[in-house]
Amino acid sequence: MNRVLLIGRLTAKPELRYTNSNLPFTRFSIAVNRNFTNAQGQREADFINIVVWRKQAENVKNYLDKGSRVSIEGRIQTGSYDDKDGN
């Protein structure tokens, strides 16, 4: 099963974009606080990249802004990228 639930805050204002086939999507990241403190007693956060598609992407653009607290339910997907030099 590949299911994840995250609660955090948007790190930047989301930007709505469209694929070549006119499918709306938005990419943004959220800061998720860890449940423990580091050796200096400070809380740390993990920054998670999110991609939202279709109507939800439009809703994210219209109703959320930098610093908005969100709850994300979805799945984890990894990817890779090869540049023009094959790296």
All heavy atoms as an XYZ file, in Angstrom:
704
protein
N       0.843     -1.171      0.000
C       0.000      0.000      0.000
C       0.891      1.238      0.000
O       1.854      1.317      0.744
C      -0.913     -0.010      1.226
C      -1.774      1.209      1.272
S      -2.715      1.474      2.785
C      -3.673      0.026      2.904
N       0.578      2.194     -0.829
C       1.341      3.430     -0.931
C       0.392      4.580     -0.610
O      -0.265      5.128     -1.490
C       1.918      3.567     -2.341
C       2.814      4.782     -2.475
O       2.952      5.573     -1.557
N       3.396      4.932     -3.640
N       0.325      4.951      0.660
C      -0.577      6.006      1.105
C       0.125      6.839      2.155
O       0.770      6.309      3.058
C      -1.838      5.383      1.685
C      -2.894      6.373      2.032
C      -4.156      5.666      2.441
N      -5.130      6.641      2.868
C      -6.281      6.343      3.400
N      -6.599      5.073      3.569
N      -7.108      7.282      3.761
N      -0.014      8.166      2.056
C       0.649      9.057      2.990
C      -0.309     10.179      3.374
O      -1.140     10.605      2.569
C       1.959      9.611      2.379
C       1.683     10.472      1.175
C       2.760     10.366      3.394
N      -0.194     10.647      4.615
C      -0.962     11.786      5.108
C       0.022     12.767      5.721
O       0.792     12.403      6.610
C      -1.987     11.342      6.151
C      -2.816     12.445      6.784
C      -3.677     13.137      5.747
C      -3.668     11.880      7.892
N       0.049     14.010      5.216
C       0.978     15.032      5.675
C       0.204     16.275      6.096
O      -0.790     16.635      5.460
C       1.949     15.430      4.559
C       2.821     14.327      3.989
C       3.471     14.798      2.701
C       3.863     13.920      4.999
N       0.657     16.919      7.151
C       0.118     18.203      7.574
C       1.278     19.161      7.688
O       2.266     18.870      8.360
C      -0.633     18.093      8.911
C      -1.824     17.148      8.773
C      -1.094     19.477      9.376
C      -2.543     16.862     10.071
N       1.180     20.290      6.999
C       2.259     21.261      7.013
C       1.801     22.597      6.459
O       0.607     22.835      6.282
N       2.771     23.457      6.176
C       2.476     24.793      5.647
C       3.164     24.990      4.300
O       4.293     24.542      4.111
C       2.950     25.865      6.625
C       2.157     25.833      7.924
C       2.456     27.061      8.769
N       1.713     27.018     10.008
C       0.474     27.486     10.166
N      -0.147     28.040      9.145
N      -0.132     27.403     11.333
N       2.466     25.659      3.375
C       3.036     25.949      2.066
C       4.238     26.868      2.209
O       4.202     27.832      2.963
C       2.003     26.623      1.165
C       1.132     25.689      0.321
C       0.164     24.931      1.169
C       0.435     26.475     -0.757
N       5.298     26.569      1.482
C       6.522     27.368      1.549
C       6.519     28.515      0.541
O       7.343     29.414      0.641
C       7.761     26.496      1.297
O       7.676     25.926     -0.006
C       7.863     25.391      2.332
N       5.607     28.501     -0.425
C       5.518     29.561     -1.433
C       4.110     29.567     -2.018
O       3.359     28.599     -1.872
C       6.539     29.341     -2.533
N       3.776     30.636     -2.688
C       2.477     30.735     -3.342
C       2.432     29.751     -4.513
O       3.319     29.755     -5.360
C       2.263     32.156     -3.850
C       0.911     32.395     -4.468
C       0.716     33.866     -4.778
C      -0.644     34.150     -5.362
N      -1.742     33.865     -4.466
N       1.410     28.893     -4.584
C       1.338     27.928     -5.681
C       1.067     28.611     -7.019
O       0.372     29.625     -7.094
C       0.174     27.020     -5.299
C      -0.414     27.555     -4.072
C       0.337     28.735     -3.626
N       1.626     28.043     -8.076
C       1.463     28.584     -9.427
C       0.802     27.530    -10.301
O       1.292     26.410    -10.420
C       2.830     28.941     -9.998
C       2.782     29.567    -11.359
C       4.174     29.928    -11.849
O       4.998     30.390    -11.048
O       4.421     29.739    -13.054
N      -0.335     27.880    -10.881
C      -1.081     26.962    -11.737
C      -0.433     26.915    -13.118
O      -0.123     27.953    -13.699
C      -2.537     27.415    -11.852
C      -3.484     26.467    -12.568
C      -3.640     25.166    -11.786
C      -4.838     27.125    -12.757
N      -0.234     25.704    -13.624
C       0.339     25.513    -14.955
C      -0.526     24.506    -15.704
O      -1.401     23.872    -15.118
C       1.776     25.010    -14.831
C       2.638     25.996    -14.032
C       4.008     25.473    -13.823
N       4.751     25.725    -15.048
C       5.977     25.319    -15.262
N       6.617     24.628    -14.345
N       6.596     25.582    -16.389
N      -0.233     24.349    -16.997
C      -1.002     23.427    -17.835
C      -0.050     22.564    -18.656
O       0.987     23.033    -19.104
C      -1.933     24.201    -18.784
C      -3.030     24.925    -18.050
C      -2.836     26.215    -17.572
C      -4.245     24.306    -17.806
C      -3.838     26.880    -16.881
C      -5.252     24.956    -17.111
C      -5.041     26.244    -16.654
O      -6.031     26.894    -15.966
N      -0.435     21.303    -18.834
C       0.338     20.403    -19.687
C       0.060     20.761    -21.150
O      -0.807     21.589    -21.445
C      -0.053     18.935    -19.446
O      -1.421     18.759    -19.825
C       0.152     18.525    -17.997
N       0.761     20.094    -22.061
C       0.536     20.308    -23.498
C      -0.895     19.949    -23.906
O      -1.422     20.483    -24.874
C       1.528     19.507    -24.328
C       2.937     20.030    -24.179
O       3.140     21.184    -23.819
N       3.910     19.180    -24.446
N      -1.510     19.042    -23.173
C      -2.893     18.652    -23.464
C      -3.888     19.449    -22.627
O      -5.035     19.034    -22.456
C      -3.075     17.149    -23.241
O      -2.748     16.818    -21.911
N      -3.456     20.598    -22.080
C      -4.302     21.536    -21.345
C      -4.848     20.979    -20.029
O      -5.935     21.329    -19.601
C      -5.443     22.046    -22.232
C      -5.856     23.439    -21.841
O      -5.046     24.234    -21.378
N      -7.127     23.743    -22.031
N      -4.096     20.103    -19.380
C      -4.475     19.544    -18.088
C      -3.853     20.405    -16.985
O      -2.635     20.562    -16.944
C      -3.966     18.101    -17.989
C      -4.417     17.273    -16.817
C      -5.916     17.017    -16.894
C      -3.682     15.951    -16.816
N      -4.666     21.001    -16.080
C      -4.103     21.873    -15.047
C      -3.375     21.084    -13.963
O      -3.800     19.995    -13.578
C      -5.322     22.590    -14.481
C      -6.480     21.733    -14.804
C      -6.123     20.949    -16.032
N      -2.257     21.666    -13.486
C      -1.533     21.087    -12.367
C      -0.783     22.190    -11.646
O      -0.575     23.273    -12.175
C      -0.567     19.979    -12.820
C       0.644     20.477    -13.552
C       1.856     20.637    -12.881
C       0.599     20.772    -14.905
C       2.985     21.080    -13.552
C       1.716     21.213    -15.583
C       2.917     21.373    -14.903
N      -0.416     21.931    -10.421
C       0.415     22.856     -9.668
C       1.423     22.055     -8.858
O       1.146     20.951     -8.429
C      -0.412     23.787     -8.756
O       0.441     24.743     -8.144
C      -1.156     23.022     -7.686
N       2.602     22.627     -8.709
C       3.665     22.040     -7.894
C       3.985     23.027     -6.790
O       4.076     24.229     -7.046
C       4.933     21.813     -8.707
C       4.817     20.781     -9.758
C       6.123     20.717    -10.542
N       5.917     19.939    -11.746
C       6.615     18.873    -12.052
N       7.590     18.470    -11.284
N       6.365     18.207    -13.154
N       4.159     22.517     -5.589
C       4.542     23.358     -4.462
C       5.192     22.465     -3.423
O       5.212     21.240     -3.563
C       3.332     24.103     -3.881
C       2.191     23.217     -3.463
C       2.095     22.739     -2.158
C       1.208     22.863     -4.366
C       1.047     21.928     -1.775
C       0.151     22.046     -3.996
C       0.070     21.583     -2.693
N       5.737     23.057     -2.397
C       6.300     22.255     -1.316
C       5.670     22.691     -0.007
O       5.196     23.820      0.132
C       7.824     22.371     -1.258
O       8.210     23.678     -0.948
N       5.651     21.759      0.938
C       5.152     22.070      2.268
C       6.243     21.741      3.287
O       7.047     20.834      3.085
C       3.843     21.317      2.610
C       4.031     19.797      2.612
C       2.729     21.714      1.659
C       2.830     19.042      3.128
N       6.251     22.512      4.356
C       7.164     22.271      5.473
C       6.399     21.480      6.520
O       5.346     21.923      6.994
C       7.653     23.589      6.052
N       6.916     20.307      6.863
C       6.290     19.429      7.844
C       7.212     19.355      9.048
O       8.354     18.892      8.937
C       6.054     18.019      7.257
C       5.443     17.100      8.298
C       5.193     18.094      6.009
N       6.733     19.838     10.200
C       7.544     19.814     11.417
C       7.766     18.393     11.903
O       6.867     17.553     11.838
C       6.872     20.626     12.527
C       6.959     22.108     12.286
O       7.908     22.587     11.680
N       5.963     22.831     12.748
N       8.955     18.150     12.402
C       9.259     16.853     13.009
C       8.714     16.829     14.435
O       8.522     17.876     15.048
C      10.764     16.624     13.020
C      11.322     16.477     11.620
C      12.785     16.179     11.644
N      13.289     16.037     10.270
C      14.546     15.892      9.980
N      15.469     15.863     10.932
N      14.921     15.764      8.725
N       8.483     15.639     14.971
C       7.897     15.484     16.305
C       8.913     15.615     17.429
O       8.546     15.505     18.588
C       7.193     14.129     16.427
C       5.951     14.061     15.576
O       5.335     15.075     15.293
N       5.584     12.873     15.164
N      10.171     15.833     17.113
C      11.213     15.881     18.127
C      12.128     17.070     17.863
O      12.072     17.687     16.807
C      12.021     14.577     18.138
C      12.556     14.204     16.786
C      13.790     14.678     16.352
C      11.833     13.389     15.932
C      14.289     14.349     15.111
C      12.323     13.050     14.683
C      13.560     13.527     14.273
N      12.972     17.381     18.826
C      13.914     18.490     18.672
C      15.310     17.944     18.427
O      15.615     16.793     18.776
C      13.925     19.381     19.932
O      14.256     18.579     21.057
C      12.568     20.029     20.152
N      16.182     18.783     17.880
C      17.564     18.371     17.643
C      18.388     18.554     18.916
O      17.852     18.897     19.978
C      18.170     19.135     16.457
C      18.243     20.637     16.688
O      18.147     21.124     17.813
N      18.404     21.379     15.609
N      19.693     18.364     18.832
C      20.568     18.441     20.006
C      20.578     19.828     20.638
O      20.839     19.972     21.834
C      21.993     18.034     19.622
N      20.257     20.865     19.846
C      20.222     22.233     20.363
C      18.840     22.605     20.895
O      18.610     23.741     21.290
C      20.625     23.241     19.273
C      22.080     23.177     18.859
C      22.381     21.981     17.950
O      21.535     21.556     17.174
N      23.573     21.423     18.088
N      17.907     21.669     20.887
C      16.563     21.918     21.387
C      15.644     22.607     20.396
O      14.577     23.085     20.773
N      16.038     22.656     19.131
C      15.224     23.316     18.109
C      14.458     22.288     17.287
O      14.951     21.195     17.023
C      16.110     24.149     17.181
C      16.867     25.236     17.890
C      17.898     25.892     16.977
O      18.414     25.261     16.055
N      18.194     27.153     17.243
N      13.273     22.673     16.882
C      12.486     21.809     15.998
C      12.982     21.963     14.572
O      13.292     23.064     14.133
C      11.024     22.184     16.050
C      10.377     21.692     17.300
C       8.945     21.462     17.059
N       8.549     20.469     18.046
C       7.525     19.694     17.922
N       6.776     19.781     16.866
N       7.221     18.831     18.846
N      13.019     20.869     13.851
C      13.398     20.882     12.444
C      12.179     20.531     11.599
O      11.173     20.051     12.119
C      14.532     19.899     12.194
C      15.820     20.278     12.899
C      16.953     19.309     12.629
O      16.719     18.270     11.973
O      18.072     19.597     13.071
N      12.285     20.775     10.316
C      11.183     20.477      9.398
C      11.716     19.748      8.177
O      12.877     19.895      7.805
C      10.478     21.757      8.978
N      10.851     18.964      7.578
C      11.136     18.335      6.298
C      10.344     19.084      5.234
O       9.207     19.497      5.469
C      10.721     16.859      6.309
C      11.573     16.045      7.258
O      12.803     16.045      7.079
O      11.014     15.422      8.178
N      10.947     19.275      4.059
C      10.294     19.987      2.966
C       9.924     18.971      1.900
O      10.788     18.347      1.287
C      11.211     21.083      2.424
C      11.481     22.142      3.470
C      12.529     22.005      4.360
C      10.646     23.236      3.577
C      12.770     22.956      5.343
C      10.867     24.196      4.553
C      11.925     24.056      5.433
N       8.618     18.806      1.694
C       8.092     17.768      0.824
C       7.506     18.419     -0.434
O       6.690     19.336     -0.339
C       6.983     16.965      1.533
C       7.410     16.531      2.934
C       6.526     15.793      0.669
C       8.559     15.572      2.993
N       7.935     17.941     -1.601
C       7.399     18.430     -2.874
C       6.074     17.741     -3.182
O       5.945     16.527     -3.035
C       8.383     18.170     -4.008
C       9.655     18.959     -3.840
O       9.638     20.096     -3.392
N      10.771     18.356     -4.196
N       5.104     18.541     -3.630
C       3.752     18.063     -3.897
C       3.369     18.440     -5.324
O       3.687     19.525     -5.795
C       2.734     18.716     -2.929
C       3.168     18.572     -1.465
C       1.329     18.184     -3.162
C       3.135     17.181     -0.916
N       2.641     17.542     -5.999
C       2.047     17.831     -7.307
C       0.561     17.529     -7.193
O       0.171     16.463     -6.721
C       2.660     16.969     -8.432
C       2.004     17.290     -9.761
C       4.160     17.166     -8.509
N      -0.272     18.492     -7.613
C      -1.728     18.344     -7.568
C      -2.260     18.556     -8.982
O      -1.805     19.449     -9.692
C      -2.355     19.366     -6.594
C      -3.853     19.207     -6.526
C      -1.749     19.219     -5.209
N      -3.243     17.743     -9.357
C      -3.769     17.756    -10.727
C      -5.226     18.179    -10.771
O      -5.948     18.114     -9.800
C      -3.657     16.357    -11.342
C      -2.250     15.913    -11.511
C      -1.498     15.205    -10.615
C      -1.408     16.167    -12.638
N      -0.241     14.995    -11.126
C      -0.166     15.579    -12.361
C      -1.595     16.826    -13.841
C       0.895     15.631    -13.257
C      -0.546     16.875    -14.739
C       0.679     16.275    -14.435
N      -5.646     18.595    -11.934
C      -7.028     18.878    -12.332
C      -7.703     19.914    -11.428
O      -7.129     20.944    -11.138
C      -7.820     17.577    -12.422
C      -7.277     16.637    -13.493
C      -8.093     15.356    -13.584
N      -7.605     14.501    -14.634
C      -6.594     13.644    -14.504
N      -5.969     13.531    -13.355
N      -6.212     12.907    -15.525
N      -8.938     19.654    -11.023
C      -9.727     20.629    -10.252
C      -9.061     20.971     -8.922
O      -9.101     22.121     -8.473
C     -11.147     20.085    -10.034
C     -12.072     21.036     -9.321
C     -12.332     22.276    -10.148
C     -13.343     23.172     -9.451
N     -13.491     24.444    -10.122
N      -8.425     19.990     -8.281
C      -7.745     20.271     -7.019
C      -6.616     21.269     -7.219
O      -6.362     22.101     -6.357
C      -7.212     18.979     -6.389
C      -8.282     18.103     -5.795
C      -8.978     18.739     -4.599
O      -8.571     19.765     -4.079
N     -10.064     18.128     -4.182
N      -5.945     21.208     -8.360
C      -4.878     22.167     -8.651
C      -5.447     23.577     -8.752
O      -4.863     24.534     -8.239
C      -4.164     21.785     -9.945
N      -6.589     23.710     -9.387
C      -7.233     25.022     -9.483
C      -7.656     25.522     -8.107
O      -7.509     26.709     -7.799
C      -8.429     24.939    -10.431
C      -8.021     24.650    -11.865
C      -9.185     24.350    -12.784
O     -10.321     24.153    -12.286
O      -8.966     24.317    -14.006
N      -8.171     24.639     -7.262
C      -8.563     25.021     -5.906
C      -7.362     25.467     -5.083
O      -7.441     26.438     -4.330
C      -9.280     23.869     -5.199
C     -10.661     23.623     -5.751
O     -11.270     24.503     -6.358
N     -11.151     22.409     -5.579
N      -6.252     24.757     -5.211
C      -5.025     25.138     -4.490
C      -4.611     26.545     -4.899
O      -4.310     27.388     -4.063
C      -3.888     24.122     -4.756
C      -2.542     24.675     -4.327
C      -4.179     22.814     -4.036
N      -4.610     26.820     -6.191
C      -4.221     28.141     -6.692
C      -5.150     29.231     -6.182
O      -4.721     30.308     -5.789
C      -4.214     28.116     -8.223
C      -4.165     29.456     -8.896
C      -2.854     30.166     -8.639
C      -2.756     31.424     -9.480
N      -2.718     32.630     -8.713
N      -6.456     28.954     -6.166
C      -7.445     29.968     -5.808
C      -7.570     30.221     -4.307
O      -7.917     31.334     -3.906
C      -8.818     29.593     -6.372
C      -8.859     29.663     -7.881
O      -8.132     30.432     -8.496
N      -9.698     28.838     -8.490
N      -7.318     29.219     -3.476
C      -7.642     29.344     -2.056
C      -6.451     29.278     -1.107
O      -6.600     29.562      0.077
C      -8.668     28.280     -1.655
C      -9.969     28.431     -2.400
C     -10.346     27.507     -3.369
C     -10.803     29.514     -2.158
C     -11.520     27.651     -4.059
C     -11.991     29.666     -2.847
C     -12.347     28.729     -3.795
O     -13.527     28.875     -4.484
N      -5.269     28.890     -1.584
C      -4.120     28.756     -0.694
C      -3.034     29.747     -1.056
O      -2.926     30.179     -2.203
C      -3.566     27.331     -0.747
C      -4.535     26.225     -0.334
C      -3.870     24.864     -0.482
C      -5.036     26.428      1.083
N      -2.224     30.089     -0.069
C      -1.135     31.039     -0.260
C       0.044     30.579      0.586
O      -0.080     29.646      1.386
C      -1.587     32.435      0.171
C      -0.788     33.543     -0.491
O       0.252     33.250     -1.125
O      -1.199     34.706     -0.365
N       1.164     31.251      0.444
C       2.342     30.938      1.252
C       1.957     30.988      2.732
O       1.296     31.916      3.183
C       3.454     31.941      0.965
C       4.698     31.695      1.773
C       5.776     32.707      1.458
C       7.002     32.431      2.316
N       8.091     33.346      1.991
N       2.347     29.950      3.470
C       2.053     29.873      4.890
C       0.742     29.202      5.237
O       0.482     28.914      6.402
N      -0.105     28.924      4.239
C      -1.376     28.248      4.505
C      -1.119     26.859      5.066
O      -0.261     26.130      4.581
C      -2.204     28.116      3.221
O      -2.581     29.357      2.714
N      -1.871     26.496      6.088
C      -1.758     25.157      6.670
C      -2.627     24.209      5.855
O      -3.792     24.512      5.581
C      -2.188     25.166      8.118
C      -1.897     23.873      8.803
C      -2.127     23.981     10.278
N      -1.861     22.681     10.851
C      -1.271     22.484     12.000
N      -0.909     23.509     12.717
N      -1.058     21.279     12.443
N      -2.050     23.083      5.459
C      -2.761     22.130      4.613
C      -2.591     20.714      5.138
O      -1.630     20.389      5.824
C      -2.264     22.179      3.146
C      -2.596     23.510      2.512
C      -0.791     21.900      3.054
N      -3.544     19.894      4.781
C      -3.477     18.460      5.013
C      -3.494     17.807      3.639
O      -4.385     18.074      2.830
C      -4.685     18.011      5.843
O      -4.725     16.609      5.918
N      -2.497     16.979      3.380
C      -2.349     16.333      2.072
C      -2.497     14.831      2.256
O      -1.836     14.233      3.101
C      -0.953     16.617      1.469
C      -0.661     18.106      1.381
C      -0.788     15.908      0.137
C      -1.365     18.824      0.288
N      -3.368     14.231      1.465
C      -3.474     12.773      1.433
C      -3.182     12.339      0.011
O      -3.731     12.881     -0.943
C      -4.867     12.302      1.837
C      -4.975     10.800      1.852
C      -6.344     10.313      2.315
O      -7.126     11.118      2.825
O      -6.594      9.112      2.141
N      -2.271     11.379     -0.138
C      -1.913     10.938     -1.471
C      -0.981      9.756     -1.434
O      -1.010      8.957     -0.505
N      -0.121      9.685     -2.441
C       0.846      8.595     -2.530
C       2.212      9.176     -2.847
O       2.329     10.268     -3.406
C       0.439      7.592     -3.596
C       0.372      8.158     -4.990
C      -0.186      7.127     -5.967
N      -0.416      7.718     -7.261
C       0.487      7.803     -8.220
N       1.692      7.320     -8.035
N       0.192      8.365     -9.370
N       3.234      8.435     -2.507
C       4.599      8.855     -2.800
C       4.995      8.280     -4.149
O       4.774      7.100     -4.431
C       5.572      8.382     -1.702
C       5.241      9.094     -0.395
C       7.004      8.624     -2.120
C       6.076      8.641      0.778
N       5.571      9.139     -4.973
C       6.055      8.711     -6.287
C       7.426      9.325     -6.499
O       7.593     10.527     -6.340
C       5.091      9.166     -7.376
C       5.508      8.752     -8.756
C       4.467      9.139     -9.799
O       3.280      9.221     -9.515
N       4.928      9.386    -11.006
N       8.398      8.512     -6.831
C       9.738      9.016     -7.117
C       9.913      9.133     -8.618
O       9.195      8.506     -9.397
C      10.824      8.092     -6.536
O      10.693      6.804     -7.128
C      10.697      7.982     -5.030
N      10.862      9.935     -9.016
C      11.126     10.111    -10.433
C      12.593     10.400    -10.656
O      13.358     10.594     -9.719
N      12.966     10.443    -11.913
C      14.340     10.772    -12.251
C      14.319     11.692    -13.469
O      13.326     11.779    -14.183
C      15.155      9.523    -12.535
O      14.606      8.822    -13.638
N      15.435     12.340    -13.677
C      15.545     13.298    -14.773
C      16.910     13.154    -15.395
O      17.928     13.116    -14.689
C      15.345     14.730    -14.252
C      15.651     15.785    -15.275
C      14.761     16.075    -16.289
C      16.842     16.502    -15.227
C      15.032     17.054    -17.243
C      17.134     17.470    -16.164
C      16.222     17.744    -17.170
O      16.508     18.705    -18.091
N      16.970     13.070    -16.709
C      18.223     13.032    -17.450
C      18.328     14.309    -18.269
O      17.423     14.633    -19.045
C      18.277     11.821    -18.394
C      18.319     10.504    -17.644
O      18.848     10.483    -16.535
O      17.808      9.511    -18.193
N      19.438     15.046    -18.082
C      19.626     16.257    -18.867
C      20.106     15.907    -20.271
O      20.278     14.734    -20.617
C      20.549     17.250    -18.161
C      21.980     16.753    -18.037
O      22.339     15.728    -18.660
O      22.758     17.395    -17.309
N      20.343     16.920    -21.099
C      20.734     16.680    -22.487
C      22.078     15.995    -22.630
O      22.385     15.392    -23.647
C      20.728     17.989    -23.266
C      21.716     19.015    -22.749
C      21.620     20.307    -23.522
C      22.589     21.309    -22.927
N      22.502     22.588    -23.584
N      22.917     16.025    -21.563
C      24.221     15.354    -21.574
C      24.149     13.937    -21.002
O      25.159     13.261    -20.894
C      25.230     16.162    -20.774
C      25.457     17.546    -21.379
O      25.407     17.649    -22.625
O      25.671     18.488    -20.605
N      22.950     13.499    -20.628
C      22.786     12.157    -20.096
C      23.108     12.027    -18.617
O      23.214     10.907    -18.107
N      23.260     13.128    -17.909
C      23.527     13.080    -16.461
C      22.236     12.986    -15.674
O      21.226     13.502    -16.057
C      24.295     14.333    -16.023
C      25.652     14.400    -16.682
O      26.322     13.394    -16.846
N      26.044     15.604    -17.084
